[in-house]
């Protein structure tokens, strides 16, 4: 879609690279009152856009269906109004207007003419913010009663060569729009500014001037949301933007807290979100996806996509949110100067802004089991709850795993700690059941007719859930039954070994006459009765898996095998991918010597991560879900962040050289 840029200041430079590389938008014209700025910006675009110094001339000469409005705060609403009047879709850099009624009028005009109207910031749809919202929405925090948000924009003259327009509007309209847009997207409209105060704390460069700016330099307010917490908001031009808090947001719930480091970030660093559930220590909750930094141009591109799909309400959603944010800022100013509380008006109602100075008008003219036979939808990394590492049970790390954001937990009757995970999920600070994917496994001594069902229902009771997301045979072969395995980890080691490792008179495992297909029929009955939403099988060869699939009425949806660069299981993985079966890798880091391999260290160094993270990233890049176990909080966080570092083809090929030909099956 062709577009016309109006405004060639500093923010336009931030848009330039993304627009120059965009395949969805082509810049055909640049308009700015200063021809030298327009020329410089036009030179950055390979499309060779025309240059204009008058908006009316630009709209008359350039038929581009979209305008990207990047003008100053004061000129913004007039430019958008002129462009809508000319029948153009508009993407508006924030804020939409400086007056709530004017902002609402712009939205209404776009609706009347069925035009798209988008408004920055785009950050509610960016990675860190979406990740934080998902973590807050899954029940781990309990009821969120209070939030604290900051917008310490800092001393504008230190980071902008033309600070006057910013100083005239104040930090609410330049900085507070970031946390406000996010909070409105999460919790709905603000109903009331309970209280607000303005402090005349001007930065040194403005403190002694004869012509003081119109804006309020430092504002603090308390807001009530229609469907959310009470929020304490600070917006400041005095507090340095390099201080500990920049655009931070902290949610405080009955059962935990969540901290988002930067509400305005276009890309998410690993430690962008921190969560504390229950009485545990705060844990970094890295987004378990490759890092995605969005360009400023993503906002106009999204609007163009919605317009191309048939202009409708969705092409004006961000503008409606932007108009409400303007109304909130107006109400905060009124409460700060005249006292609160101040009700935030409905769309179209204006509040008299103190010290408002209007400019001259510009010339006009976004768990689990998928039904219908599709593959299971799994997180890219899971947490293995296996019995122990180096003699230590993994359970001390389970709480950190819950807080860090793991949503796939691999449990088993053999591990004896299902009740511990169940307590964590059910306790304050635990996630909602439907946000967690639980894999359970009966031990091989419980394949018999009544034993398998007893094992399944016993594990469900310990977890405190009604059904497994996937119930998987731990091993295809059966051993002799020696008794129930309830809360196995609490029993003496000798008793654990007697119950789980039965031996015959000759010292070999005491086997039971239950064939794989026979046992699978009993698994299918558990599925039929609603005790398992899907079924899986572990530690099988490809011939075993293919034979079982042919014989099964309910086909395996998940296969779990030992898998790592020494033993990549290429044939099995390829077969599963072709047949819609998800592959889960147990023991992904446990092969002796793997983490000391020079090629693993080389790939890790290229990504700036640990060898363990590089190996886990190798799994994720192959479409295999690793389930590492650990007892260390730091490793819990690092392992979950591995998918953020997808390997290149070259790096995968180099790791493939580690494969032992004996383990290709």
Buried (B, 14 or more C-beta within 10 A) or exposed (E): BBBBBBBBBEBBBBBBEBBBEBEBBBBBBBBBBEEEBBEBBBEBBEBEBBBBBBBBBBBEBBEBBBBBBBBBBBBBBBBBBBBBEBEBBBBBBBBBBBBBBBBBBBBBBBBEBEBBBBBBBBBBBBBBBBBBBBBBBBBBBBEBEBBBBBBBBBBBBEEBEEBBBBBBBBBBBBBBBBBBBBBBBBBEBBBBBBBBBBEEEBBEEBEEEEEBBBBBBBBBBBBBBEEBBBBBBBBBBBBBBEEEBBBBBBBBBEBBBBBBBBBBBBBBBBBBBBBBBBEBEBBBBBBBBBBBEBBBBBBBBBBBBBBEEEBEEBBBBBBBBBBBBBBBBBBBBBBBBEEBBBBBBEBBEBBEBBEEEEBEEBBBBEBBBEEEEEBBEBBBBBBBBBBBBEEEBBBEBBBBBBBBBBBBBBBBBBBBBBBBBBBBBEBBBBBEBEBBBBBBBBBBBBBBEEBBBBBBEBBBEBBBBEBBBBBBBBBBBBBBBBEBBBBBBEBEEEEBEBBBBBEEEEEEBBEBEBEBEEBBBBBBBBBEEEBBBBBBBBBBBBEBBBBBBEEBEBBBBBBBBBBBBBBBBBEBBEBBBEBEBBBBBBBBBBBEEBBEBEBBBBBBEBBEBBBBBBBBBBBBBBEBBBBBBBBBBEBBBBBBBBBBBBBEEEBBEBBBEBBEEEBEE
